[in-house]
C-alpha cells in the first residue's frame, strides 16, 4: 500500500466529523444527501476497512490485492 493511501486512511479513521467513514450523510426521513468529508480529499470510497475506490492512489492490480485482503 502506498504511503499516501496509508496516510489518507489514518486521517479518515481518526476524523470526529464523519466518525471514520470519510463521508457525511444527512437524512430527514424523506430526503437523503451525502458529501465527501474534509478528511477525505482523495474521495476514497470505503466499505468498513476495505477500499472500494481509491481515485488512482493505487494501481488497479494493487487495489485488487488490497480489496481482497491478500496483501501482506
KEVEXVO-872882 format. One record per residue: x, y, z of N, C-alpha, C in turn; residue in three letters. Coordinates in steps of 0.02 Angstrom, whole numbers, plus 50000, padded with zeros to 5 digits. Example, Ala and Ser with C-alpha at 12.3 -4.5 7.8 and 13.67 -1.06 7.14 Angstrom:
506604971650390506154977550390506604983550390Ala506424988850354506844994750357506455000250394Ser
REM end
This chain:
500434994150000500005000050000500455006250000Unk500255011049963500675016949958500625021150022Unk501145024950034501175029150093500615034350093Unk500455037050034499925041950028499245039050048Unk499115032850027498485029550044498465028050119Unk499015025750147499025024250219498885030650260Unk499185036150240499055042550275498325044550268Unk498045043850209497345045750197496885041450240Unk497005035050244496585030650284496635032250359Unk497235033950383497305035950453496925042250468Unk496955047050422496595053450431495845052250433Unk495595047950390494875046550388494665042950453Unk495035037850472494845033850531494855037850595Unk495235043250598495275047250660494845053550657Unk494445054450605494045060550597493425060450641Unk493335065650683492735065950725492115068350688Unk492195071550631491615074050593491215068550560Unk491555063650531491215058250495491255051550532Unk491565051550590491645045450630492015039950592Unk492515041950553492935037050519492655034050456Unk492125037050428491815034350368492085037750304Unk492275044050309492525047650251492005051550213Unk491375050550232490815054050200490335056450254Unk489975061650238489465064350283488785062750254Unk488315060650295487655058750273487125062750310Unk486605064750275486045068250306485395065050282Unk484915064750327484255062150309483735065250355Unk483155066750326482605069350367482005064750363Unk482105058650343481555053850336481315053150265Unk481335058550227481125058350156481725059350110Unk482125064450125482695066150083483335063350113Unk483805061950069484445059050089484985062550049Unk485535064350081486085067550046486745065250076Unk487265065550036487935063550058488445068250026Unk488995069250061489555072950032490195070450062Unk490735071250026491385068950050491615073550106Unk491845070450161492085074150219492755077550202Unk492915082950237493545086450225494155082150242Unk494075076850281494635072350297494805067650239Unk494395067750187494455063050131494565066850065Unk495135070350059495255074549999495325070549934Unk495475064149939495545060049879494895056749858Unk494375057549897493725054649880493715047149883Unk494075044149931494075036949938493385034449956Unk493205028649930492585025449949492775019249989Unk492535019050051492705013550096492105009250111Unk492235002950123491724998250148492034995050209Unk491894997950267492234995750328492974997550322Unk493404992550325494124993750319494374992650248Unk493944990750202494144989450133494054995750091Unk494544996950046494495002449999494134999849937Unk493555002749923493165000649865493395004449803Unk493535010949812493775015149756494295019949783Unk494855020549748495425024349775495615030549736Unk495255032249683495395038249644496115038549618Unk496405032749603497065032449573497645032349621Unk497535031849687498095031549733498475024949728Unk498135019649709498455013249696498325011349624Unk498775007449596498635004849529498094999449535Unk497774997649480497224992849483497444986149513Unk498014983149493498214976849524498314977349600Unk498624982849622498724983749694498064984449730Unk497594988049701496934988949732496574982249737Unk496614978049685496274971649686496554967249742Unk497204967349752497514963349805497294966149873Unk497304972749880497124975749944496384974449960Unk495954974949912495234974049923495064966949943Unk495464962149920495324955149938495724952949999Unk496074957650030496464956350091497014951150081Unk497294950750021497844946150008498514949550017Unk498514956050030499134959650039499444957850106Unk500104958750111500454957250175500264962150228Unk
REM end
